[in-house]
Amino acid sequence: MMQQPPRLLVVILNYRTAEMTLRAAEAALADMPDAGAELVIVDNDSGDGSAALLAQEIAARGWGAGNRVRLIASPRNGGFGAGNNLAMRAGMSDGAAPDFVLVVNSDAFLDPGCIGALLDHLQNHPRAGLAGSHVRGEDDLPHATAFRFPSAAGELEAAARFGPLTRLLSASVVAPPLPEKAAQVDWVAGASVMMRWDMLAEIGLFDEAYFLYYEETDLCLRAARAGWDCWYVPQARCVHVGSVSTGMKEWRRMPRYWFDSRHRYFAKNHGRAYAALATVARLAGGGLHHLRCLLTGRRPEDAPGFYRDLAAHALTARRAAPAVQDPSRSPATEDR
């Protein structure tokens, strides 16, 4: 008796990048298995005509045949986690849960064989809950996508940018050199990451209290605490333009939601006192970096006003107890 192919749900979240989303979908479709795989595009309440354009193109290209590609128009922009959760809760076109979910950014383009490499790895490692791709830019340079969990020591090291301190805190460096072979890591970036549904059914989906940033870090930490492994799989490759939906490359200052997400991650997972310690460590490291820049005539590498904004946010957060409940869990997740 022939074994049924695994059910794979590929999810691409669009926010005002319809043309690029179509490119990402085209690359994903070219790499998806012929059987058992479906693609869902979620328009995250773009408000710019994206949903209509995507629906038109899906029909014109014949992608909707056999429910190969579906479009879901979200009634609100709840952020990265909420948009992806919408597709995952919808499941396959017949209402069944998938076996695996692949989250792909709208500005990420899968190489041939990327999906197969991730699927093979997860199927060959039963306790692997997540597998992330090797990601490179359009300039062919690799992006840091395999990480250690954030910590107060890691905050100090990252902000200080000081070689002797980095060597002293080497075990806490959040973005170590990329492994050359498949390796277990703490967490992987969400540009191209495949997840096992059994894991998601156990730990829940993305925490929707994160609007953007830290949501995949939080998910990987919950997975690790439940005994699931996270892997970086360099054979699964993709190109990532980066920051197209967010406009991060043009930011002059970090947005409020980045500070909100950072604080939530530390307060939810380690407590409010540790969150305060992590902020003090970041400020101390930043102070060391700025002092060295002042003495050497170099330009500081931080965004303008970053530490002032970080300190102000920390003071505000102390006056309001963080909501640490996890809205990622839902009956829809647990019943599948």
C-alpha positions as CSV (number, residue, x, y, z in Angstrom):
1,M,0.0,0.0,0.0
2,M,1.4,3.4,-1.1
3,Q,2.0,5.9,1.7
4,Q,0.2,9.1,1.4
5,P,2.4,12.2,0.8
6,P,2.6,14.6,3.8
7,R,0.1,17.4,3.8
8,L,2.0,20.7,3.4
9,L,0.5,24.1,3.9
10,V,2.6,27.0,2.5
11,V,1.7,30.4,3.9
12,I,2.7,33.8,2.4
13,L,1.6,36.9,4.2
14,N,1.1,40.0,2.1
15,Y,1.1,43.6,3.2
16,R,1.2,46.1,0.4
17,T,3.7,44.1,-1.6
18,A,1.3,42.3,-4.0
19,E,3.7,42.2,-7.0
20,M,6.5,40.8,-4.8
21,T,4.1,38.4,-3.1
22,L,3.2,37.0,-6.6
23,R,6.9,36.4,-7.3
24,A,7.3,34.6,-3.9
25,A,4.2,32.5,-4.7
26,E,5.5,31.6,-8.1
27,A,8.8,30.4,-6.7
28,A,7.1,28.5,-3.9
29,L,4.7,26.8,-6.4
30,A,7.6,25.7,-8.6
31,D,9.1,24.0,-5.6
32,M,6.0,22.5,-4.0
33,P,5.3,18.8,-4.2
34,D,2.7,17.9,-6.8
35,A,0.5,16.1,-4.3
36,G,-0.6,17.0,-0.8
37,A,0.6,20.6,-0.9
38,E,-1.4,23.9,-1.0
39,L,-0.5,27.6,-0.8
40,V,-2.5,30.2,1.1
41,I,-1.8,33.9,0.6
42,V,-3.1,36.1,3.4
43,D,-3.6,39.8,2.6
44,N,-3.1,41.5,5.9
45,D,-5.7,44.2,5.4
46,S,-3.3,46.1,3.1
47,G,-5.9,48.7,2.1
48,D,-4.2,49.5,-1.2
49,G,-6.0,47.1,-3.5
50,S,-3.6,44.2,-2.9
51,A,-6.4,41.7,-2.2
52,A,-8.2,42.5,-5.4
53,L,-5.0,42.3,-7.5
54,L,-3.9,39.0,-5.8
55,A,-7.4,37.5,-6.5
56,Q,-7.3,38.6,-10.1
57,E,-3.8,37.1,-10.7
58,I,-4.6,33.9,-8.9
59,A,-7.5,33.4,-11.3
60,A,-5.7,34.6,-14.4
61,R,-2.7,32.3,-13.8
62,G,-5.0,29.3,-13.0
63,W,-3.4,28.8,-9.6
64,G,-6.8,28.3,-7.9
65,A,-7.5,25.1,-9.8
66,G,-8.0,22.2,-7.3
67,N,-7.5,24.7,-4.4
68,R,-3.8,24.7,-5.1
69,V,-3.7,28.4,-4.1
70,R,-6.2,30.2,-1.9
71,L,-6.5,33.8,-0.9
72,I,-7.6,34.9,2.6
73,A,-8.4,38.6,3.1
74,S,-7.8,39.4,6.8
75,P,-10.3,42.0,8.2
76,R,-7.5,43.6,10.2
77,N,-3.7,44.0,10.2
78,G,-2.9,42.2,13.5
79,G,0.8,41.8,12.5
80,F,3.0,39.0,11.3
81,G,1.9,36.3,13.8
82,A,-1.8,37.1,13.5
83,G,-1.7,37.0,9.7
84,N,0.1,33.6,9.6
85,N,-2.2,32.2,12.3
86,L,-5.2,33.0,10.2
87,A,-3.9,30.8,7.4
88,M,-2.8,28.0,9.8
89,R,-6.2,27.9,11.6
90,A,-7.9,27.7,8.2
91,G,-5.9,24.6,7.4
92,M,-6.0,22.6,4.2
93,S,-8.8,23.3,1.7
94,D,-10.8,20.3,3.0
95,G,-10.6,21.6,6.5
96,A,-8.1,19.1,7.7
97,A,-4.9,20.1,9.5
98,P,-1.7,19.9,7.6
99,D,1.2,17.8,8.7
100,F,3.7,20.6,8.1
101,V,3.4,24.4,7.6
102,L,6.0,26.4,5.7
103,V,5.9,30.1,6.4
104,V,7.6,32.2,3.6
105,N,8.0,35.9,3.6
106,S,6.5,37.8,0.7
107,D,10.0,39.0,-0.3
108,A,11.6,35.5,0.0
109,F,12.1,33.4,-3.1
110,L,12.8,29.7,-2.6
111,D,15.5,27.9,-4.6
112,P,14.6,24.6,-6.3
113,G,14.8,21.9,-3.7
114,C,14.3,24.1,-0.7
115,I,11.0,22.6,0.4
116,G,12.2,19.1,-0.2
117,A,15.2,19.6,2.0
118,L,13.1,21.0,4.8
119,L,10.5,18.2,4.5
120,D,13.1,15.5,4.4
121,H,14.9,16.9,7.5
122,L,11.7,17.1,9.6
123,Q,10.6,13.6,8.5
124,N,14.0,12.1,9.4
125,H,14.1,13.8,12.8
126,P,10.9,13.1,14.7
127,R,11.6,15.6,17.5
128,A,12.4,18.4,15.1
129,G,9.6,20.9,15.4
130,L,11.1,23.6,13.2
131,A,13.6,23.8,10.3
132,G,14.8,27.1,8.9
133,S,16.5,27.8,5.6
134,H,19.8,29.2,4.6
135,V,18.9,32.8,3.5
136,R,21.0,35.0,1.3
137,G,20.4,38.5,-0.1
138,E,20.1,39.5,-3.7
139,D,23.9,40.2,-3.5
140,D,24.4,36.5,-2.7
141,L,25.7,37.3,0.8
142,P,24.3,35.1,3.6
143,H,22.0,36.6,6.1
144,A,22.2,35.7,9.8
145,T,19.2,33.4,10.3
146,A,20.3,30.9,13.0
147,F,20.5,32.3,16.5
148,R,20.8,31.8,20.2
149,F,18.0,32.9,22.5
150,P,18.3,36.5,23.7
151,S,19.7,37.1,27.1
152,A,20.9,39.9,29.3
153,A,24.5,38.9,28.5
154,G,23.7,38.8,24.8
155,E,22.2,42.3,25.0
156,L,25.3,43.6,26.6
157,E,27.6,42.0,24.0
158,A,25.5,43.1,21.0
159,A,25.3,46.7,22.1
160,A,29.0,47.0,23.1
161,R,30.5,45.7,19.9
162,F,33.8,45.2,21.7
163,G,36.1,42.3,20.7
164,P,37.4,41.4,24.2
165,L,33.9,41.4,25.6
166,T,32.6,39.4,22.7
167,R,35.2,36.7,23.4
168,L,34.3,36.7,27.1
169,L,30.6,36.3,26.4
170,S,31.0,34.1,23.3
171,A,28.4,31.6,24.6
172,S,25.8,34.4,24.7
173,V,26.4,35.9,21.2
174,V,22.9,35.9,19.7
175,A,24.1,35.6,16.1
176,P,27.1,33.2,16.0
177,P,28.7,32.2,12.6
178,L,26.3,30.1,10.5
179,P,26.8,26.4,10.7
180,E,28.1,24.8,7.5
181,K,26.0,21.6,8.0
182,A,22.5,21.0,9.4
183,A,22.6,21.9,13.1
184,Q,20.4,22.3,16.1
185,V,20.0,26.0,17.0
186,D,17.9,27.9,19.5
187,W,15.8,29.8,16.9
188,V,15.6,30.5,13.2
189,A,14.3,33.6,11.3
190,G,10.8,33.4,9.9
191,A,11.7,34.3,6.3
192,S,11.5,30.6,5.4
193,V,10.7,28.2,8.2
194,M,8.9,24.9,8.2
195,M,7.0,23.7,11.3
196,R,5.5,20.4,12.3
197,W,1.8,20.6,13.0
198,D,2.0,18.2,15.9
199,M,4.3,20.7,17.6
200,L,2.0,23.6,16.9
201,A,-1.0,21.7,18.2
202,E,0.9,21.1,21.4
203,I,2.4,24.6,22.1
204,G,0.1,26.9,20.1
205,L,0.6,29.2,17.2
206,F,2.4,32.5,17.0
207,D,1.7,34.8,20.0
208,E,-0.4,37.5,18.5
209,A,0.5,40.0,21.2
210,Y,3.7,40.5,19.2
211,F,2.8,42.8,16.3
212,L,6.2,42.3,14.6
213,Y,9.6,41.0,15.7
214,Y,10.4,38.4,18.4
215,E,7.3,36.3,17.5
216,E,9.4,33.5,15.9
217,T,11.9,33.7,18.8
218,D,9.0,33.3,21.3
219,L,7.6,30.3,19.3
220,C,11.0,28.6,19.2
221,L,11.5,29.1,22.9
222,R,8.1,27.6,23.7
223,A,9.0,24.7,21.4
224,A,12.3,24.1,23.2
225,R,10.6,24.2,26.6
226,A,8.2,21.5,25.4
227,G,11.1,19.3,24.2
228,W,11.0,20.1,20.4
229,D,14.2,20.7,18.5
230,C,14.9,23.6,16.1
231,W,17.2,23.1,13.2
232,Y,19.1,25.2,10.7
233,V,19.2,23.4,7.3
234,P,21.7,25.1,5.0
235,Q,20.8,22.8,2.0
236,A,17.3,24.5,2.0
237,R,18.2,27.8,0.3
238,C,16.3,31.0,-0.6
239,V,16.8,34.6,-1.5
240,H,15.4,37.3,0.8
241,V,15.2,40.9,-0.2
242,G,14.4,41.9,3.4
243,S,12.3,44.7,5.1
244,V,10.1,45.4,2.1
245,S,6.8,45.3,4.0
246,T,8.2,47.1,7.0
247,G,10.3,49.6,5.3
248,M,13.0,49.0,7.9
249,K,15.8,50.0,5.7
250,E,14.4,53.5,5.6
251,W,13.7,53.8,9.3
252,R,15.4,56.8,11.0
253,R,14.2,55.5,14.4
254,M,13.0,52.2,15.7
255,P,9.2,52.0,15.8
256,R,7.3,51.6,19.1
257,Y,6.2,48.0,18.2
258,W,9.9,46.9,18.1
259,F,10.4,48.0,21.7
260,D,7.0,46.5,22.7
261,S,8.0,43.1,21.2
262,R,11.4,43.1,22.8
263,H,10.0,43.9,26.2
264,R,7.2,41.3,25.9
265,Y,9.7,38.6,25.0
266,F,11.8,39.2,28.1
267,A,9.0,39.9,30.5
268,K,6.8,37.0,29.3
269,N,9.5,34.4,29.2
270,H,11.8,35.5,32.0
271,G,9.9,37.9,34.3
272,R,9.8,41.6,34.6
273,A,12.9,41.9,36.8
274,Y,14.9,40.1,34.1
275,A,13.4,42.3,31.4
276,A,14.7,45.3,33.4
277,L,18.1,43.7,33.7
278,A,18.3,43.0,29.9
279,T,17.5,46.7,29.3
280,V,20.1,47.9,31.7
281,A,22.6,45.5,30.0
282,R,21.7,46.9,26.6
283,L,22.1,50.5,27.9
284,A,25.4,49.7,29.5
285,G,26.7,48.1,26.3
286,G,25.5,51.1,24.3
287,G,27.2,53.4,26.6
288,L,30.5,51.6,26.2
289,H,30.1,51.6,22.4
290,H,29.4,55.4,22.3
291,L,32.3,56.1,24.6
292,R,34.7,54.2,22.4
293,C,33.3,56.0,19.4
294,L,33.8,59.3,21.1
295,L,37.4,58.5,21.9
296,T,38.2,57.1,18.4
297,G,36.2,59.6,16.3
298,R,34.1,56.8,14.9
299,R,30.4,57.2,14.2
300,P,28.1,55.2,16.5
301,E,26.3,52.3,14.7
302,D,23.0,52.6,16.5
303,A,19.9,54.3,15.1
304,P,19.4,57.9,16.1
305,G,17.7,58.2,19.5
306,F,17.7,54.4,20.0
307,Y,18.9,54.4,23.7
308,R,16.8,57.4,24.6
309,D,13.7,55.6,23.2
310,L,14.7,52.3,24.9
311,A,15.1,54.0,28.3
312,A,11.8,55.8,27.9
313,H,10.0,52.6,26.8
314,A,11.4,50.8,29.8
315,L,10.1,53.4,32.2
316,T,6.7,53.2,30.6
317,A,6.7,49.4,30.8
318,R,7.5,49.5,34.5
319,R,4.3,51.5,35.2
320,A,2.1,49.0,33.2
321,A,2.3,45.3,34.1
322,P,2.8,43.3,30.8
323,A,0.1,41.0,29.6
324,V,1.9,37.7,29.7
325,Q,-1.0,35.5,28.7
326,D,-0.4,33.7,25.4
327,P,-3.1,34.3,22.9
328,S,-1.5,31.8,20.4
329,R,-3.5,29.0,22.0
330,S,-7.0,28.5,20.7
331,P,-9.7,25.8,20.5
332,A,-9.2,25.9,16.7
333,T,-5.6,24.9,17.2
334,E,-6.2,22.2,19.8
335,D,-9.2,20.6,18.1
336,R,-7.4,19.8,14.8
